[in-house]
Amino acid sequence: MPARIQPLAITAFTATCAAGRGTQALARALTTGKSGLVQNSFTRQALACWIGRVAGLEDGALPAGLDEWDSRNHRLAWLGLNQDGFREQALALRERYGAARVALVLGTSTSSIGETERAYRELAQGHFSAAQRRSKVHEPHALGAFVQTVLGLRGPCLTLATACSSSAKVFASAERLLRAGIIDAAIVGGVDTLCDSVLFGFNALELVSPEPCRPFDAQRSGLSLGEAAGFAILERTDGQKSSPQLIGYGESSDAHHMSAPHPQGLGAQRALDDALARAGVTADQVDYINLHGTASRQNDAVEAALIAARFPARTRASSTKGWTGHTLGAAGIVEAVITLLALERGLLPGTLNARELDAVCGPQIVLDNIAIEDPERDLRIALSNSFGFGGNNCCLAFARAAAA
């Protein structure tokens, strides 16, 4: 088992998705049960499904001087950075520690592939048009390089792409950089946007539902894809506990199958066990779990069985993809932010759209929102699960900020 880690303070966080821009809008959607899912009008060819689309990106051009970075993914990254005062806090962090001592660790699944699709559609005599000869956009590391540029950072800059666990694993990479003394602070996050490759690719795998996704429902028929951007700042606590904390993480790669989980959930269990060990807590101390819960038949069944077997009935768990859709490489950060909001506000989100839980589900999984009367006592530790293709799994453990 891994050793316990020193907690890290999460001194700022934000998320932008179909359910809302910034934490206030997102919290309002969670509270009212208002989903961000809409019928698909995104793809160039008809595809009957529901998506979590962030409205307005088509008209939200990047600021002057950043034209060479233009793509849907970078427009969403810019939009996300400018919510909740996050960009200003990131710039203040740079001034406090120095540009070379702040790391940037971001997750994505498809980067700016939507722009690359467009470049191929506009081929002229077998070549990209002059406007699309922008090699820095058409590469997997484009997101990290873009955000590094706009924030003026010179520290380590990593872009992680481990499918749906990408922007959960950024917390683990940042913790290791801080523990090694390479940096003094880290900006973590993730951005992924809708594109034809994703929508038709998942549809080819028969994973896309023609109706809004219904995680853990007995009649679930697949996932709803979405897009999102989210960011957080990690710093050493130095004994202060006025911010929520990252207290543990677990990672695994079971490599059982390209798109299916291990049937006994061995990889997910390994990630869970390591997260608890690094946090120095046991399963019965966990108050809430934000589940991966994509609404696919196999993934939900495996995760539900694991939760039922490992946690007491008092632990509450839910999937929030009914609000956001499955935001792929951004799922980890968006659901981490939702988990942090739950700890901060004492409101546990339910499992939107699900009507009757699958028989494999234990009493931990809840359908409706739960308001915790005494969060200081009953909502102190929460987990967030992210499980990706190829068995790339990550589980994050967070602790509530201490009362002033």
N, C-alpha and C positions, 0 to 999 in steps of 0.2 A: 504494500500500500504506500502511496506517496505521503510525504511529510506534510504537516499542517503549514499553511502559508501565513504570512503577515497580511492582514486585511488591507485593502486599498480603498481610499475615499473616492466616491463618484461625485465630483463637485459640480458637474453640469451634465444635462442630458436632454435630448430632443428627438422627436420623430415626426415625419410627415408621410402620410399614406392616404389611401382613398377615404378613410374614416375621418381625416382631419389634418390640418396643417399646424403642427406644434402641439405641445402637451395639453394645453387648455382645451383645444378643439377635440383632441383624441380622448381626453378624459370625459368630456361632455358626451361624445358618441358612446363610450362605454357605459356611462351612467344611464343614458336614455335608451340604449339598445338599438341605436340607429346604425345600420350597416352601411358600409361604403360600396358594396357590390352593386354593379349595374350590368345590364345586358350588353354583350359584346358588340361594340361598333368600331373596334380598333383595327382588326385585321383587314387586309386588302381583299381577301376572299372570305366569303361567309363561313362562320364557325359558330354554331349554336352553343353558347356558354355564357357564364357570368364572370366578370372581371373586376378587380379592384384598381380602377384607373384614377390617377391623380389628374384632375381637370386643369386645363390651362397651360400645360407644358408646351403645347404647339405654338403658343403665342408668347411664351416667356423666354425671350432671347437673353443670352448672357450679356453682361456689361461690356461696354466698349473696351477694346484691347484684348478680349478673350475669344474673338471670333474663330481662331484656329482650333479651339477646343470644343466647338459647338457639337452637341449631340443630345439626344433625349436624356441619356444617363447623366450627363454633366449639368443639364438644365435642372434636373431633379436634385442633384447634389447641391447646386447653388441655392435652390429654393430651400432645401433642408437646412443648410448652414445658416440661413438667415431667419430661422424661427427661434423663438425663446431667447433672443439675444446671444445665440450660441457663437456666432462668428466673432462678436466683440469679446466674448470670454476666451475664445481660442487665441485671439490676438494678444489679449492681456497675459495669457499663459506664456506666450512666446516672449513677451517683454520681461516677464518675471524670471524665467529660467534661461533664456537665450534660445535662439532659433535652432541651434545644434543639439540642444538637450531635451527637445520635445520630439517624441516619436509619433508617427502617423501610421496606424495599422487599420486597414479597411478591408472589408469583404465584399465580394461581388460574384455573381455566377456568370453573367453574360457580358459585363462591361458595356462597351458601346457598340455591340454587335448590330443593334438596330440601325445605326448609322452606316455600318459596313454593308448591311442588306441594301440600304438605299444607294450606296456607291455602286454596287453590282447592278442594280436596276438601271442606273444611269450610265452604264458603260458606253464609251464612244470609241468605235473601232478597236474594241478589245482592251481599252485602257480606262482607268479611272479619269473622271473629269478633273480639270485643274482645281476645282473647289474641293475635291475629295482626296487630293494628294497630301493627306495630313497623317503621316505614319503614326504620330503620337496618339491619335484618336483610335486608330484601328489596331489596338493591341490590348491584351488582357490587363496590363498595368496602367491603362489610361486613367482610371479613376484615381488611384493613388497619386499619380503624377499631376493630375489636374488640381486636386485638393491641396497638395503640397505647394503648388504654384500660387494659388489664390490666398493661402495662409502665410506664405513666405517662410516656410519651415526648411531646415537643413539637417534635421536629425534622421534616424533610420526611417525609411518609408517602405512599407510592405503592403502588397495587395494579395489577400488570400482568396483562393477560389476552390473551396471544398464543397461545392453545391450548396445545399440548404443550410449547412452548418457554418458557412463562411464567416458571417458577421457575429457569430457566437464565439468562434475560436479566436477572434481578434483580442478578446479579453485575456485569454490564456497567453498569447504571444506578448502582449503588453506587460503582463505580470512578470514574465521571465526577463524581459528587457529591464524593468525596474529593479528586480531582485539582483540582477547582475551588475547594477550600477552604471549601465550604459547610458541611461537617460534619467531625468528627474520627473518627467510627466509624460503622459501619452494621450493622444486623441484617437479614439477608436470609433468604429462605425461600419456602415455598409450602405450601398446603393445598388438597386437593380431596377430595371425598367422593362416594361412589356415590349415584345417584338414578335414578329411572325415565327421566328425560329423556335422560341419558347412555347408559344401557344400551339402551333401545329406539331411541334416535337412531343409535347406532353399528350396531345390528342392522339398521336400515332401510338403512344404507349397505352392507350385506352384508360387514361387517368383523369381526364377532364370531365366534369359533370355538366349536363345540360341545364341544371338548376343551381341556385346558390348552394354552396357547399354546406354539408350538415355533419360536422365532425362527431364521431362516435355514435351517430344515429344508427339504429338497426337497419334502416333503409338507405344509408348513405350510398352515393353513386360516383364519388370522385371529388376532385379538388376544384377550386376556383383560383385562378392565378391573379396575382396583383403586382404592384410596384410600390417602392417605398425608399425613403432615405432616413437614416438615423445616425446620431453621433453621441458620444459621451466623453468626458474627461476623467482620467484616472490619475490620482496623485497619492503619495504616501500619506498615511493618516497622521503621523507624528503625535499620536496619542489623542487626537481630536476625533469625536464621533458624531459631529453635528451633521454629517452627510451620510447617505446610505453607503453601504460598503459592499465591494466584491470580496467575499470571504472564501470562495473555493471555485474550482472548475475541474471537470474531468473530460478527457478526450479519448476516443478510440477509433480504430479503423478495422472493422471486422472483415471487409472485403468478401462478404458472403455472396453477393450478387450485385450486378451493376445498378439495378433500380429497386430491388426488394430487400427488406431487412432480414437479418437472421431470424428464422422462425421461432426460436426461443428467446430472442431479444438479447443475445449474449453481448453484442457490442454496446447496445444501449445500457445494459446493466453495468458493464465495465466503466462507462463514462459516469454513470450515476454514483457508483461506489467510490470512484476517485474524487468526484466533486465533494462528497460527504467527508471523505478522509482529509482532503486539503482544508475543508472548512472546520474540521474538528467537531462535527455534529453527527447525530444519528438520525435515522429516518423518522423516528417518532418526535423529533424536534422541529420537523419541517411543517410549516403552517399552510403554505400554498405552493402549487406547482403550475406553471404555465406550460401546458403540454404542446408537443409538436403538432399532433392532431390535424392532419391534412384533410381528412375525410376520405382517404383511399381505404379500400377494404382491408388490405393486409397490414399497412403501417399502423392504422388505428387499433387493430386487434392486438398486435404485438405490444404496443405501448400500453394499452389498457390493462392487459394481463400483467405486465411488469409492475404497474402502479398498484394494482389490486394485491399483488403478492408481497410488495415491499413496504407499504405504508399503512398506518392505522386508519381506521374509518374517520377519525377526526380531521385528518389532512384533507384540504380541499384542493381540487384540481380542475382545470378547464382548458379548452382550446379557444383562442380568440380569432381564429382565421375567418370566422363568419363575419367579422367586422372589416378585416383588411384584405382577405384573400391570402393565398400563399405567396409571399413576396420573395421567395427563392433566396438569393444571396443576401438579401436585406432582412430576412425573417428573424435571424438571431438578434439583431440590434433592436428591431421594432418590438419584439416580444420581451426583450430585456427591459426596454423602456416601459412597456405595459406592466411588467412585474414590479418595477420600481414605483410606478404610479399607484399600484395596488398597495404596496407597503406604505407609501407616503399618505394616502388618502383613506386607508382602511376599507376600501371597496374591492371585493374579489369579483372579477367579471365571470359571468356564466359561459355557457357554450351556445352561442347564438345560432339559431336556425335548427338546432337539434330538437327533436320532439320526443323521441323514445330511445333511450340509450340501449346500445347493443348489450346482449346478455353477458358478454365477457367483461363489461365494465364493473368495477367495484363501487362502493358507496362514496369513494373519494371524488368522482367526477360529477360535477354539478351542472344543471341546465340554466339556472337563474342566478342573477347577481346576488351576492351576499354582502351586506354591510356589517362590518365587525364593530361591535359596541365598544370594546376595549382593546384597540390595536396594540397598545404598549404591552399588554399581557398576551393577547391571542394572535398577533400577527407580527412576528419578529423575524422569521427566516422563510425565504422563498427560493424556489428553484425555477429555472427556465430551460426546457429541453429543445434541442435542435438536432435533427437527424437527417443526414444527407445521402445522396446517391453514393454507391460504392461502400456504404457502411461508415461514412465519415460522421461520427457522432460527437456531440458536445453537450455537456450539462453545466450550467452556471449556478452558483449559490450566492445569494444576496442576503444582507442583513439590514433591517430597518435602522434609520438614524436614531440615535439615542435622544431622549427627551432633553430639552434645554434645562 
